[in-house]
Amino acid sequence: MGAVSARLPVFPWDKLEPYKATASAHPDGIVDLSVGTPVDPVPALIQKALVEAADSPGYPTVWGTTELRDALTGWVGRRLGAVGVGHRNVLPVVGSKELVAWLPTQLGLGAGDKVAYPRLAYPTYEVGARLCGAEPVVYDDPTELDPAGLKLLWLNSPSNPTGRVLAKDELVRIVAWAREHGVLVFSDECYLELGWEAEPVSVLHPDVCGGTYEGVVAVHSLSKRSNLAGYRAAFLAGDEAVLGELLQIRKHGGMMTAAPVQAATVAALGDDAHVQEQRARYAARRTALRDALVKHGFRIEHSEASLYLWATRDEGCWETVDYLAGLGILVAPGDFYGEAGERFVRVAFTATDERVEAAVKRLGQPFARTGSE
């Protein structure tokens, strides 16, 4: 039996360990801006919902409770502007990374099929293609791809790692092209509520999809907007035929969101106040780090949304990683996200106010607290 892992690239984060050791040796400790994991508390109303649902001895359903589906459809309509969304247009999943990694397999793709994703992208798009034996294909403009054999097209707006936002007219053009060629579009919109210098638009907005969800599905996560990375709470919305097929497969596979997490998701999607509070925290950290990096000689490209700054000193990314590690600051090298990122680093602003203040100080710029910590 051949090892499936042999199909996959080397797990990139292992390469950072020596630089993490260097940064950790700083007298004031490491400032870890590499991974982008939430560090702020889970909002109290979400914790309360989780605890109240803790006595859940029975199996949850893959499709979720009626209350959860109501919450999903309500949020998609209210926040994304989607129209006519019913229960058959939504599906909870066990975190978005699981979905990205296993979607091509669940769609029945394999040898001879192609999965396309941006040239600079979250590495799990490639992993998903390789796990099922499909061919991974990168693009700058997806409408310039050869559609022959192309079964799945990943969009990612706002982008991880660059923070780039696809304009509405770009989305319209891409969706029209994909439908013309029978290519299924999955749009990773997990950072949609974190637009700073641009307002991200969902592929489900009627101006983009024309009021029909045929051939389009959006992926959303509560990890960043609600600090729920530890809960593994995410969902899909869009084409009911595609989601219906995935529902049947996931029933057989036992891919169930835990019942307490379903209850917590209902609470999270029903409250916008905590999202705005978290945005304010991130906005302050973003401004402080961006200003400090620019004054320190970095150039920031894109970064109009998401939780990252896409930064360069016009040198190899590992040189920059090494340089910042010497200041006790750990960042992610751009080549983790594709060869086109070899002269950039991704700087997350998910650290606490205190750690962001430490980074800014090391970069030579005062830091103004938000009052959130």
N, C-alpha and C positions, 0 to 999 in steps of 0.2 A: 504494500500500500504506500503510495507516494505521499509525502507530507504536504498538506494543503498550504502550510506556511511558506513552502518553497516558492509559491507563486507570488508572494507578497514582497514589497520593498522592506528594507531594514527599518525597524521601528525608530523614527527619527529622534525622539526625545532622549534616547540613550546616549546620543552623541553629545548632549549638553552637559553630561555629568561632570567632566573636568572643569568646565567653566562655572558650574554651580559651586563646585568646591572652592574655586578662586574667589567668587563673589561672597561666599559664606565666611571667608576668612577676614572680611573687612571688619575693622574694630567696632563699627556700629551695626554690624549684621548685614545680611543680604536683603536687597529689595528685589523681589522676584516679580518681574513684569513679563514673564515668558509665556505661561500657559493661558492666562485669562480666566481663571476660575473665580466665581463670585466669593466675596469675603464678608459681605455685610449680612446682618441677621435676616432670617426668614421672617417676613411680616407676621405680626401676632395673630391676625385673623386667619391666616393660612395654617399656622401651627395649631390654632384652636380647632379648625375643621379637621385636621389630620388626627388630633387626639380624640375628638368626639367620634370619629369613625374607626378608632383602634380596635374595638370589639367587632371584628369582621371575620368570623370563623369559616365562612363558606367561600367557595371559589368566586372570584369576580368574573365578569364576562369580558370578552375581547372587545366587543362593541361599546362597552361602558354602560353605565346607568342612564336612564332617561334624563335625569338631572344633568349628567355630564354632557350628553348630546345637545340638550337645550342650551347649556352654557357655551358649547363650542359654536353652534350655529348662531347664537346671539352675538357672540364676540366677532365672528367673521363678518356678520352684517354690519355691526356697529363700528368696528375698527377698520376693516378692510374695504367697506363699501360694497361688499358682495350682495347680490340680490337673489331671492328665491332659493336660499340655501336650506335644505332639509336634512333630516337625520342621515339619509343615505349619501349625503355629500361630505360627511365627516367620519373620522376614524382615529381614536386615540392610539398612540404608540408608546413603547417603553423607552423614551428618550430618542432624540433625533439621530444620534450617532448609530444606534442599532438599526434604525430605518435605512440610513444612507448605506451602511455596510451590506445589508442583506436584501435591499430592494431588487437589484438585478436578478438575484437568485429567486426571489419570490415571484418575479415577473416571468420566470421561466427562460431567462436569457442564458446563452452559453456560447460555445465555439461558433464563430462565424457572425456573431452579433457585435455591434459596436455601442459603447457608452461614451458620450461626450461630456466634457466639463471644461471650465475656463482654464487657460494656460497657467494662471496663478490661482491656486484653489486649495481648499481643505483636502488633505491627503486621502480622506476616507472615500471620496468619489472614485479614485483609482482603485482603492482596496476593494470596493464593492464589485467593480468590473472584474478584477482578477480572481476574486473568490469564486465566481461562477464560470470562469474561463472565457469571458467575453473580452473583446479588444478595447482597451482604454484609448480615447482619442481626445487631444486637447485642442482648444480653439481660441482665437482672438475675437472673431465674429462668427457665431454659429451658422449664420446663413451662407457662409462661404464653404461649409463642409459638404463633402459628397454624401448625399442622403442614403446611398445604397448601403443596406445592412445596418443603418443607424436606427436603433430601437428606443434609446433613452437619451434625452438631452437634459442635463442639469444646468439650471441657471442659479446664480447666487447673488442676490441683491437685497441688502447691502453685502458687499463681499467680505469674506474672510480669506486672505489677510488684509487686503488693500483698503477696505472701507468704501470702495467705489459703489455708487448707486446707478443702476440702469434707469435712464429716463423713460417716461411713459411711452414716447414714440418708438424707442428702441424695443420695448417689450411688445408693443403692438406688431411691429415688423417681424420679430422673432416668432411670436405665436402664430402669425399668419403663415410664415414659411414652414414651420413645423407641421401645422395642420395640412398644408398643401402636400407635404411629403409623407404624411402618416407617421410622424415622429412624436412619441409621447414626451411631454414637457413636465419635469418636476422642478419647481422653483423653491429653492432653499431661502426662506425669508425670516430666519430665526433672529436677525438683528433689526427687523423692520421698525420696531418701536424706539430705535436708537439712532435716529437721524439728527445730525447737528447742523450741517451746512446744505443739506438737501432733504427733501421729503420723499422717502421711499414709497413706491406704489406697488401694490400686490398684483400678481398675475391674475388674481380673481376679480379685480376691479372691472366693472362692465365696460369701461373705456378701453380696456386691454383685451378682454376675452369676448367682448360683444354680447355679454349677458348669457353665454352658454359656456359650460365647463368642460365640454368635450375635448379630451386630449390634454387637459391641463390639471395639475395638482400642486397645491402649495404646502410647504412643510413649515410648521411653527413649533416653537419651543418656549417653555416657561423658565428655562434655566437662567437666562440673563435678565429678562424683564422683571422676574419675581424672586430671584435668588434661589431657584429650585433645582440647581444642577444635581444636588444629592437626592432629589425625589424621582428623577428620570420621568419627567412629565412633558409630553409633546403630542402633537396631533397632525393629521393630514386633513385637507379640505379640497374639494374639487370634483372631478369626474366620477360620478356614482358607479359607472361600470368598472372602472379601475379599482375604486375603493371596495366595491362589492367582491371582486375577485381576491383582493388582498385580505379582506375580512375572512373569507372562507379558508384561505391558506393559513392565516394566523390563528384561526380557531383550531385547526389540526396541530399547529405548532405550539399551542399553549402560550402565545405571546400576549399575556394579560397585564394590563396596568393594575397594580395593587389597589384594592378597594379604598384604603385610606388616602392614597395618592389621588384617586379619582375625586374623592370628596374635597381634597385640598385644591385640586384644579378648578372645581366649581367655584370655590371661594375666591381664588386668585383671579379668575376671568371676570368675576362679578364686581371687582373693585379696581378703579383706575388710580385712586389716590396714592397707593404704595408705589405704583409704576412711576408716577411723576416725582415722588420723593427720591426714588433710586436714580432717575434721570438727572436730578439736580446734583446728586453726589458725583455721578460719573462726569457730568459737564464740568464741574469744578476741577476734578482730577485731570481731565483731558486738557483743559486750558492751561493748567499749571505745567504739566509735562510737555505739552506742545511748545509753549513759550520757552521753557528751559532748554529743550532740545535745539530749537532754532537758534537761540542765542549762543548755544554751545557749538554751533557750526553745522548742524544737521539740516537737511532739506526734507520736508514732509510732502509726499505726493498722495493724491486722492484723500482718503481718511475723512470724507465728509459724513460718514456714518459708521456704525458698529462700535466695538470696544477697543479698537486698536489704532495706533499711529503707524503708518508705513513710512519708515525713515531711512535716510541714507547719508553717508559721508563720502559717497562716490569712491568706495573701496570695496573689496570683497567682504561679504557679509560676516564671515568668520573672523576677519580682522576687527570688525566693529564689535562683534560679540566679545572677543577677547579684551578689547579696549574698555568696554563698559563693565565687564566682569572685574577689571582692575579697580573700578570705582565702586564695586560692590553691587552692581546693577546687572541682573540677568534678563536677557531678551531672547527672542526666538530668531534664528537666522532665516533670511528670506528664502533660501533654497529648500527649506522644509516644504515649501508650497509650490515648487517647480523651479526649473532652471532659470526662468526669467526673473526670479527673485534673488539672484546671486549677489547683487550689490545693495540689497536692502535688509533691514531688520524689522520685525514686527514688535511693537512696544504696546503691551496691554496696560490699560489704566484701571485694572480691577483690584489693585492693592488698597490697603486701608489709607485713610488720610495721613496717618503718622508715617507710613512707609513711603507714600508719594512725597510727603514733605522732606523725608530723608533723601530721596532721589533728586529732588529739585535742588536741595542744598548742595549736594555733591556736584551737580551740574552748574552751580553758581547762580541760582535764582531763588529769591524768597518765595514762600508758599503761603497763600491765603486760605485758611480753613473754611469749610462750608457750614460748620456748626452742626453737622450730622453725626459727628463722633465725639 
